[in-house]
């Protein structure tokens, strides 16, 4: 049966969720199912959902409703909902979305083949004869990692080094959805990195809910630098990128590893969420404003030319105009080359949900707009400093409409930062994805760059 059944996937949310999708893809392909990129051609569609904030929940539900239309009006036989929405709102999905045929929590990804088998066995049945498959295995005991089908191309991959989070920020539902932090063993991670290297991966993005906390639960200390060295010893992957590193756990050893290891790109993602001590305390963030300022200063001082990415939340309960002004001033001062902000999302089952002094939605949006306008000249200024320079770029493809190749340098993380668009002196030439070439930057936009490939470096 499996060989004749087509399965479609919709993966929502973060790159950590994408890694789970890739594990499920491997399970199904190993079982003989055919994977299709077109939901309209699928017999079963799996929606791996996000439920971190309100907008993510809405996107997840909208996707379920859209796919349900295919089930009613097309040839789709079944819908499987997995991931964070399924974990967090299992009862609501089961009760209010009868179109959904199977629901798997975050601890159930390794049961995906069993779920699809059940959906197909029950296809067409109605009433009491139809059985809905559910699996909510203990999320904190589920096997971490596993073989997967990389969906991000032949040149770049994410590598999830830990699951869950133990920070307990007052606004965040992740600990209740994903459980406490559990690090994968160093051996397991290095083995996966070796397999990715054998596939030809050239950029490895190390990710977790709190990447800089890696190893504290297994080994009693922060072991990210040791893990990086283990990956470098076992592979030849030229770019290793660090995402989701909390500032309070960026140790001197980690800073030195970024500085001294030529294969660690000089880029780090350090979500600060705020700079006001009032807000940091209310958010239960670890460390204060002085720590954040010192971490930023240390990275700038010790790693010349490093690119810093960060995020902040505006409109958190009790945020005063003074708190917000302090955040805006810090954004000007810190000059994060990459920065994003989010209006506070009031999430049930989090401590902040019941906090007094909730902020009006319009005020949140206004503050978001002001903060991003504050950041815009910082981003523009950074891009303008790169005009005239020659930068090593990893090609990611060719856009026939723009008649231009595009890619990223060390300073751009996949999916969240801008791109570098570049032409060649040969209109017929197509540079392969993953090829590293030198590009002279000729123009800067708000977030993207434009340049010309120096083809003599390719011996063309």
NORFEN-V297161 format. One record per residue. N is the residue number from 0. PSI is psi in whole degrees, 0 to 359 (NA if undefined). Layout:
N:PSI
N:PSI
This chain:
0:316
1:326
2:343
3:0
4:131
5:135
6:131
7:153
8:139
9:117
10:119
11:163
12:213
13:174
14:334
15:321
16:324
17:322
18:322
19:318
20:317
21:325
22:316
23:322
24:316
25:316
26:314
27:319
28:323
29:330
30:356
31:3
32:150
33:130
34:131
35:140
36:352
37:113
38:330
39:342
40:352
41:151
42:325
43:136
44:131
45:125
46:109
47:108
48:165
49:151
50:31
51:313
52:173
53:317
54:325
55:321
56:318
57:317
58:319
59:313
60:320
61:321
62:321
63:316
64:319
65:316
66:327
67:329
68:320
69:325
70:324
71:323
72:357
73:210
74:4
75:133
76:337
77:153
78:130
79:127
80:126
81:178
82:202
83:320
84:319
85:322
86:316
87:327
88:44
89:315
90:319
91:319
92:314
93:321
94:319
95:350
96:77
97:343
98:338
99:129
100:341
101:142
102:121
103:126
104:181
105:341
106:3
107:11
108:331
109:358
110:15
111:323
112:317
113:321
114:314
115:321
116:316
117:318
118:316
119:324
120:334
121:1
122:130
123:345
124:153
125:162
126:216
127:340
128:344
129:129
130:131
131:130
132:132
133:148
134:120
135:58
136:156
137:116
138:337
139:357
140:357
141:147
142:132
143:144
144:209
145:162
146:146
147:164
148:111
149:127
150:3
151:20
152:178
153:359
154:340
155:142
156:153
157:148
158:108
159:119
160:350
161:162
162:153
163:179
164:142
165:12
166:328
167:46
168:142
169:343
170:353
171:132
172:359
173:316
174:323
175:334
176:313
177:347
178:181
179:165
180:132
181:116
182:143
183:155
184:151
185:320
186:316
187:317
188:315
189:322
190:319
191:320
192:322
193:319
194:321
195:322
196:318
197:334
198:347
199:12
200:134
201:345
202:124
203:119
204:112
205:125
206:154
207:176
208:325
209:86
210:323
211:346
212:2
213:132
214:344
215:327
216:329
217:317
218:356
219:7
220:167
221:115
222:16
223:317
224:318
225:320
226:316
227:315
228:321
229:319
230:317
231:323
232:327
233:347
234:174
235:16
236:121
237:331
238:124
239:123
240:140
241:120
242:152
243:49
244:112
245:138
246:332
247:349
248:14
249:95
250:166
251:323
252:320
253:317
254:317
255:324
256:318
257:318
258:315
259:342
260:112
261:345
262:351
263:115
264:146
265:71
266:135
267:142
268:116
269:90
270:119
271:327
272:331
273:175
274:343
275:129
276:327
277:313
278:318
279:321
280:315
281:327
282:351
283:37
284:145
285:124
286:162
287:187
288:325
289:321
290:316
291:314
292:319
293:322
294:314
295:314
296:319
297:315
298:318
299:319
300:316
301:334
302:84
303:134
304:6
305:145
306:126
307:131
308:144
309:171
310:159
311:156
312:130
313:152
314:21
315:147
316:129
317:359
318:119
319:169
320:324
321:317
322:316
323:319
324:322
325:320
326:315
327:318
328:322
329:323
330:322
331:321
332:315
333:330
334:51
335:125
336:328
337:132
338:139
339:155
340:160
341:132
342:140
343:132
344:120
345:109
346:126
347:156
348:22
349:150
350:322
351:342
352:324
353:6
354:148
355:170
356:45
357:143
358:139
359:142
360:321
361:323
362:318
363:311
364:319
365:317
366:322
367:311
368:316
369:316
370:318
371:329
372:328
373:323
374:330
375:311
376:334
377:314
378:317
379:317
380:318
381:315
382:322
383:329
384:345
385:349
386:132
387:347
388:157
389:126
390:139
391:125
392:138
393:117
394:137
395:353
396:186
397:132
398:110
399:333
400:313
401:349
402:47
403:144
404:164
405:157
406:197
407:153
408:188
409:336
410:359
411:121
412:149
413:142
414:335
415:338
416:180
417:186
418:165
419:117
420:132
421:148
422:168
423:170
424:8
425:102
426:338
427:347
428:134
429:114
430:135
431:148
432:135
433:349
434:133
435:122
436:164
437:133
438:130
439:122
440:128
441:341
442:155
443:137
444:190
445:311
446:345
447:164
448:157
449:141
450:183
451:130
452:137
453:91
454:347
455:337
456:341
457:4
458:36
459:NA
